[in-house]
Amino acid sequence: MKFSMIFEAQLAHPTPEREQQLIHDCIEQAVYAEKVGFDRIWAVEHHALKRYAHMSAPEIFLTAVAAKTSRIRIGHGVVCMPFNYNFPTRVAERAAMLDIISNGRLDLGAGRGGTSQELASCNVDPDRTYEEIEEALRIIGRVWQEEHFEWKGKLLTIQAPPGNEKLSIVPGPVQRPHPPLYLACTQPDTVARAAEFGVGALVMGFAGLDSVREQRQLYDKTRRERTGDKFVSTVVNDHFSALCPTIVLDDAAEAKKVGARGQRFFGEAVKQWSSNSPPPHEDTENDDNVAIMGQRRQEMFDRYDKGDVPDKFKGQRTLFASAFNIDHAYGDYRTAINYVEGLVDAGADEIMCMIQMGTVPQAVCLETIRIWGEKVIPHFRARRAAAE
């Protein structure tokens, strides 16, 4: 069992000063995560989502973390792989450099950066994203293993000018044949795609333990049935990482309150940027202004913070709808241990903690990390040692 943290650099009320402080806060959290015993950090890539995620250049963030740590693995997860975001050979070059700087600690994940806002920011064709991700993974899995290469695929041809020697990734990665590959999975079809490709699955877990279990079963079923003809590399990585939203404090009730509010921010942001509609959130930080917005709106906020799914979203399997479920690791350390037990039973190989949510103060993030390191992770390490 591995334990990790994921960073989106979420920010509810952005200003330039807050953005700058946020990045430094995330670096502080990541460095502290190594100190208390986490195995890995992940950093996502998002673009132009002002009231949500501010991690537009995760490779730079991760380089800063790598330079300040020595043991924790560096998860570049995920890189937006459609070509207009990041050309495949540039991904291979940048990731190899990060693998060198981290002394062979890199893991690389792929995703589509699928909101219309992000697609527009880099002129990405939404109808080609999955095809481009697949070809990008195939290119990266190959060029890291070859001293010289050329590529002639369905979408791209990459080759040196006539008369020149073939192209190279210079320098190459430390890990051989190459760093492990992953795919972000927000829907069942991408879970199956990850298994077919022979890459690890980074699975969203907002819908709860039953959803994680179903996705693990689908991943395993696809693994059993695959023929290998769709593998994107000669290296297969069958690792299943499940998201664990968590806030842990000595005061369990306060932790649940802070976690629910942070998750509401996440759900509202997803709704805003995936559907291009204004989210039902406060426009200011001044609590006095909430009352001005009307009692009905406040009642809606209260419902969200209790995990009540609005009627029109019940039964939906969307990320937005599932984000209303707050039955996660929000509470004291016992709550977290019990929830992790559920994730283990559901088949998770890795517990990917989401702590840094847009409304969660830095002090609460650090306290949550501390308690996970002192109480939660040691519980499972001890159990594994006893089993051995």
C-alpha positions as CSV (number, residue, x, y, z in Angstrom):
1,M,0.0,0.0,0.0
2,K,1.4,3.4,-1.0
3,F,0.3,6.8,0.2
4,S,0.4,10.0,-1.8
5,M,-0.9,13.5,-2.1
6,I,-2.3,15.3,-5.1
7,F,-1.9,19.0,-5.8
8,E,-4.1,21.1,-8.0
9,A,-3.2,24.5,-6.4
10,Q,-6.9,25.2,-5.9
11,L,-7.8,28.8,-4.9
12,A,-11.3,30.1,-4.2
13,H,-10.7,33.8,-4.3
14,P,-7.7,34.5,-6.5
15,T,-5.5,37.6,-6.5
16,P,-1.9,37.7,-7.8
17,E,-0.6,37.8,-4.2
18,R,-2.7,34.8,-3.2
19,E,-1.7,32.8,-6.2
20,Q,2.0,33.4,-5.5
21,Q,1.6,32.4,-1.8
22,L,-0.5,29.4,-2.8
23,I,2.4,27.9,-4.9
24,H,4.8,28.3,-2.0
25,D,2.2,26.8,0.4
26,C,1.9,23.7,-1.9
27,I,5.7,23.3,-2.0
28,E,5.8,23.5,1.8
29,Q,3.1,20.8,2.0
30,A,4.9,18.5,-0.5
31,V,8.2,18.8,1.4
32,Y,6.4,18.1,4.7
33,A,4.7,15.1,3.1
34,E,8.1,13.5,2.6
35,K,9.1,14.2,6.2
36,V,6.1,12.5,7.7
37,G,6.2,9.4,5.5
38,F,4.2,9.8,2.3
39,D,5.5,7.8,-0.7
40,R,4.6,10.1,-3.6
41,I,3.1,13.5,-4.6
42,W,1.1,14.1,-7.8
43,A,0.7,17.5,-9.5
44,V,-2.0,18.0,-12.1
45,E,-2.0,20.4,-15.1
46,H,-4.9,22.8,-15.7
47,H,-5.1,26.0,-17.8
48,A,-7.2,29.2,-17.6
49,L,-9.5,27.9,-14.8
50,K,-9.2,31.1,-12.7
51,R,-11.6,30.1,-9.9
52,Y,-10.3,26.6,-9.4
53,A,-6.8,25.2,-10.2
54,H,-3.7,27.3,-10.7
55,M,-1.2,24.5,-11.5
56,S,-0.5,25.5,-15.1
57,A,3.2,24.4,-15.1
58,P,3.4,21.3,-12.9
59,E,6.8,20.3,-14.2
60,I,8.3,23.5,-12.6
61,F,6.4,23.0,-9.4
62,L,7.7,19.4,-9.2
63,T,11.2,20.4,-10.0
64,A,11.2,22.7,-7.0
65,V,9.8,19.9,-4.8
66,A,12.4,17.4,-6.2
67,A,15.2,19.8,-5.3
68,K,14.0,20.1,-1.7
69,T,13.4,16.3,-1.2
70,S,15.4,13.1,-1.5
71,R,13.0,10.1,-1.1
72,I,9.4,10.9,-2.1
73,R,8.4,10.0,-5.6
74,I,7.6,12.8,-8.0
75,G,4.3,12.2,-9.8
76,H,3.9,14.4,-13.0
77,G,0.2,13.5,-13.1
78,V,-1.2,14.4,-15.2
79,V,0.3,16.0,-18.2
80,C,-2.3,17.2,-20.7
81,M,-1.2,15.1,-23.7
82,P,-3.2,16.5,-26.6
83,F,-0.6,17.8,-28.9
84,N,-1.4,21.5,-28.7
85,Y,-1.0,21.4,-24.9
86,N,2.3,19.5,-25.0
87,F,4.0,18.0,-28.0
88,P,4.9,14.3,-27.3
89,T,8.7,14.7,-27.8
90,R,8.7,17.8,-25.6
91,V,6.9,15.8,-22.8
92,A,9.5,13.1,-23.1
93,E,12.4,15.6,-22.9
94,R,11.0,17.6,-19.9
95,A,10.0,14.5,-18.0
96,A,13.4,12.9,-18.6
97,M,15.1,16.0,-17.2
98,L,12.8,15.9,-14.2
99,D,13.7,12.2,-13.7
100,I,17.4,13.2,-13.7
101,I,16.9,16.1,-11.2
102,S,14.9,13.8,-8.9
103,N,17.5,11.0,-9.2
104,G,15.0,8.6,-10.8
105,R,11.9,9.3,-8.8
106,L,9.5,10.3,-11.6
107,D,6.1,8.9,-12.5
108,L,4.3,10.2,-15.6
109,G,0.5,10.4,-16.1
110,A,-1.5,11.4,-19.1
111,G,-4.8,13.3,-19.3
112,R,-6.9,15.3,-21.7
113,G,-7.5,18.7,-20.0
114,G,-11.0,18.3,-21.0
115,T,-12.9,21.5,-20.1
116,S,-13.9,23.8,-23.0
117,Q,-12.0,26.7,-21.3
118,E,-8.8,24.7,-21.3
119,L,-9.3,23.4,-24.8
120,A,-9.8,26.9,-26.1
121,S,-6.7,28.2,-24.3
122,C,-4.5,26.0,-26.5
123,N,-6.7,25.6,-29.5
124,V,-7.2,21.9,-28.9
125,D,-9.6,19.9,-31.0
126,P,-12.0,18.1,-28.5
127,D,-12.8,15.4,-31.0
128,R,-9.1,14.3,-31.2
129,T,-8.1,14.3,-27.5
130,Y,-8.3,10.6,-26.8
131,E,-6.6,9.7,-30.1
132,E,-3.8,12.2,-29.4
133,I,-3.3,10.9,-25.8
134,E,-2.9,7.4,-27.1
135,E,-0.4,8.3,-29.8
136,A,1.5,10.5,-27.4
137,L,1.8,7.7,-24.9
138,R,3.1,5.4,-27.6
139,I,5.6,7.9,-28.8
140,I,6.9,8.6,-25.2
141,G,7.0,4.9,-24.4
142,R,9.2,4.3,-27.4
143,V,11.5,7.3,-27.7
144,W,12.7,6.8,-24.1
145,Q,13.9,3.3,-25.0
146,E,15.7,4.1,-28.2
147,E,19.0,5.9,-28.7
148,H,17.7,7.2,-32.1
149,F,14.1,7.3,-33.3
150,E,11.7,8.3,-35.9
151,W,7.9,8.0,-35.8
152,K,5.3,7.4,-38.4
153,G,1.9,7.1,-36.7
154,K,-1.8,7.6,-37.4
155,L,-1.6,11.3,-36.5
156,L,2.0,12.3,-36.5
157,T,5.2,11.9,-38.4
158,I,8.3,12.9,-36.6
159,Q,11.7,12.4,-38.3
160,A,15.0,14.2,-38.9
161,P,15.7,16.2,-42.0
162,P,17.0,14.2,-45.0
163,G,20.7,13.4,-44.5
164,N,20.7,13.9,-40.8
165,E,21.0,11.1,-38.2
166,K,17.7,10.1,-36.5
167,L,16.3,12.1,-33.6
168,S,17.2,11.5,-30.0
169,I,15.8,12.5,-26.6
170,V,18.7,14.3,-24.9
171,P,19.2,13.6,-22.1
172,G,17.3,10.4,-21.4
173,P,15.7,9.4,-18.1
174,V,17.5,7.8,-15.2
175,Q,14.9,5.0,-14.8
176,R,15.2,2.2,-17.4
177,P,13.5,1.2,-19.6
178,H,11.6,4.4,-18.6
179,P,9.6,6.0,-15.7
180,P,6.2,4.3,-15.0
181,L,3.2,5.6,-17.1
182,Y,-0.3,6.3,-15.8
183,L,-3.6,7.6,-17.2
184,A,-6.2,9.9,-15.4
185,C,-9.5,8.1,-15.1
186,T,-12.7,10.0,-14.5
187,Q,-15.1,7.6,-16.4
188,P,-15.3,3.8,-16.7
189,D,-14.2,3.9,-20.3
190,T,-10.9,5.5,-19.3
191,V,-10.3,2.9,-16.6
192,A,-10.7,0.2,-19.2
193,R,-8.5,2.2,-21.6
194,A,-5.7,2.4,-18.9
195,A,-5.8,-1.4,-18.5
196,E,-5.7,-2.0,-22.3
197,F,-2.8,0.4,-22.6
198,G,-0.9,-1.4,-19.8
199,V,-0.6,1.8,-17.7
200,G,-1.5,2.6,-14.1
201,A,-5.0,4.1,-13.4
202,L,-5.4,7.3,-11.4
203,V,-9.0,7.0,-10.3
204,M,-11.3,9.7,-9.0
205,G,-13.0,8.6,-5.8
206,F,-15.6,11.2,-5.0
207,A,-18.5,8.9,-5.6
208,G,-17.4,6.7,-2.7
209,L,-16.1,3.2,-2.0
210,D,-18.6,1.3,-4.1
211,S,-17.6,3.4,-7.1
212,V,-13.9,2.7,-6.5
213,R,-14.6,-1.1,-6.1
214,E,-16.6,-1.1,-9.4
215,Q,-13.7,0.7,-11.2
216,R,-11.2,-1.8,-9.8
217,Q,-13.3,-4.7,-10.9
218,L,-13.5,-3.2,-14.4
219,Y,-9.7,-2.6,-14.4
220,D,-9.0,-6.2,-13.4
221,K,-11.6,-7.6,-15.9
222,T,-10.0,-5.7,-18.7
223,R,-6.5,-6.8,-17.7
224,R,-7.6,-10.4,-17.7
225,E,-9.2,-10.1,-21.2
226,R,-6.5,-7.9,-22.9
227,T,-4.3,-9.4,-25.5
228,G,-1.4,-6.9,-25.3
229,D,-1.9,-5.5,-28.8
230,K,-2.9,-2.1,-27.4
231,F,0.0,-1.8,-24.9
232,V,1.7,1.6,-25.3
233,S,5.1,0.4,-24.2
234,T,7.1,-2.8,-23.6
235,V,6.8,-1.9,-19.9
236,V,3.4,-2.7,-18.2
237,N,2.4,-0.9,-15.1
238,D,-0.7,-2.4,-13.4
239,H,-1.1,0.0,-10.5
240,F,-4.5,1.3,-9.3
241,S,-4.4,4.6,-7.4
242,A,-7.7,5.8,-5.8
243,L,-8.5,9.4,-4.7
244,C,-9.1,9.9,-1.0
245,P,-10.5,13.4,-0.1
246,T,-9.4,14.0,3.5
247,I,-9.2,16.6,6.2
248,V,-8.1,15.2,9.6
249,L,-8.1,17.1,12.9
250,D,-8.4,16.2,16.6
251,D,-11.8,17.8,16.4
252,A,-13.6,15.4,14.1
253,A,-16.7,17.6,13.6
254,E,-14.6,20.6,12.6
255,A,-12.6,18.4,10.1
256,K,-15.8,17.3,8.5
257,K,-17.1,20.9,8.2
258,V,-13.9,22.1,6.6
259,G,-13.7,19.1,4.3
260,A,-17.3,19.4,3.2
261,R,-16.8,23.1,2.4
262,G,-13.6,22.4,0.5
263,Q,-15.3,19.7,-1.5
264,R,-18.2,22.0,-2.2
265,F,-15.8,24.4,-3.8
266,F,-14.4,21.6,-5.9
267,G,-17.9,20.5,-7.1
268,E,-18.9,24.1,-7.9
269,A,-15.7,24.6,-9.9
270,V,-16.2,21.4,-11.8
271,K,-19.8,22.5,-12.6
272,Q,-18.7,26.0,-13.7
273,W,-15.8,24.9,-16.0
274,S,-17.4,21.8,-17.4
275,S,-20.8,23.3,-18.3
276,N,-19.9,26.9,-18.8
277,S,-22.5,28.0,-16.2
278,P,-22.0,30.1,-13.1
279,P,-21.6,27.9,-10.0
280,P,-23.8,28.4,-6.9
281,H,-21.0,29.8,-4.7
282,E,-20.4,33.0,-2.7
283,D,-19.0,35.8,-4.6
284,T,-17.1,37.3,-1.7
285,E,-15.5,36.1,1.5
286,N,-17.6,38.5,3.6
287,D,-20.1,36.3,5.5
288,D,-22.5,39.3,5.8
289,N,-22.9,39.2,2.0
290,V,-24.2,35.7,2.1
291,A,-27.4,36.7,3.8
292,I,-27.9,39.4,1.2
293,M,-28.0,36.7,-1.5
294,G,-31.2,35.3,0.0
295,Q,-32.3,32.5,2.3
296,R,-32.9,30.1,-0.5
297,R,-29.4,30.2,-1.7
298,Q,-28.0,29.8,1.8
299,E,-30.2,26.7,2.3
300,M,-28.7,25.3,-0.9
301,F,-25.2,25.9,0.5
302,D,-26.2,24.0,3.7
303,R,-27.5,21.1,1.6
304,Y,-24.2,20.9,-0.3
305,D,-22.2,20.9,2.9
306,K,-24.2,18.0,4.2
307,G,-23.6,16.0,1.0
308,D,-27.2,16.2,-0.2
309,V,-27.3,15.7,-4.0
310,P,-29.8,18.0,-5.7
311,D,-32.7,16.0,-7.2
312,K,-31.8,16.8,-10.8
313,F,-28.3,15.2,-10.3
314,K,-29.4,12.1,-8.5
315,G,-28.4,8.9,-10.3
316,Q,-25.9,10.8,-12.5
317,R,-22.4,9.4,-12.7
318,T,-20.8,12.7,-13.5
319,L,-17.8,14.1,-11.5
320,F,-20.0,17.1,-10.5
321,A,-22.8,15.0,-9.1
322,S,-20.4,12.6,-7.2
323,A,-18.6,15.6,-5.6
324,F,-21.7,16.1,-3.4
325,N,-20.9,12.8,-1.6
326,I,-18.9,13.8,1.6
327,D,-18.6,10.3,3.1
328,H,-14.8,10.4,2.9
329,A,-11.9,10.7,5.3
330,Y,-13.2,13.8,7.0
331,G,-12.9,13.5,10.8
332,D,-10.2,12.4,13.3
333,Y,-7.5,9.8,12.6
334,R,-9.8,6.9,13.3
335,T,-12.2,8.2,10.5
336,A,-9.3,8.2,8.1
337,I,-8.1,4.7,9.1
338,N,-11.6,3.3,8.6
339,Y,-12.0,5.0,5.3
340,V,-8.6,3.7,4.1
341,E,-9.6,0.2,5.2
342,G,-12.5,0.6,2.9
343,L,-10.3,1.7,0.0
344,V,-8.0,-1.2,0.6
345,D,-10.9,-3.6,0.6
346,A,-12.1,-2.0,-2.7
347,G,-8.7,-2.8,-4.3
348,A,-6.7,0.4,-4.1
349,D,-2.9,-0.1,-4.5
350,E,-2.4,3.6,-3.5
351,I,-4.3,6.1,-1.4
352,M,-4.1,9.4,-3.2
353,C,-5.0,12.1,-0.6
354,M,-6.7,15.3,-1.7
355,I,-6.0,17.7,1.1
356,Q,-5.3,21.0,-0.6
357,M,-8.8,22.2,-1.6
358,G,-9.7,25.7,-2.5
359,T,-11.1,26.9,0.8
360,V,-8.9,24.8,3.2
361,P,-6.4,27.0,5.2
362,Q,-2.7,26.2,5.0
363,A,-2.6,25.4,8.8
364,V,-5.4,22.8,8.4
365,C,-3.6,21.2,5.4
366,L,-0.3,20.9,7.4
367,E,-2.1,19.5,10.4
368,T,-3.9,16.9,8.3
369,I,-0.6,15.9,6.8
370,R,1.0,15.6,10.2
371,I,-1.8,13.4,11.6
372,W,-1.7,11.2,8.5
373,G,2.1,10.8,9.0
374,E,1.9,10.2,12.8
375,K,-1.3,8.1,13.0
376,V,-2.8,6.8,9.7
377,I,0.2,5.7,7.6
378,P,2.0,4.0,10.6
379,H,-1.1,2.0,11.2
380,F,-0.9,0.4,7.8
381,R,2.9,0.1,7.8
382,A,2.6,-1.8,11.1
383,R,0.0,-4.1,9.7
384,R,2.1,-4.9,6.6
385,A,5.1,-5.6,8.8
386,A,3.1,-8.0,10.9
387,A,1.9,-9.8,7.8
388,E,5.4,-10.2,6.6
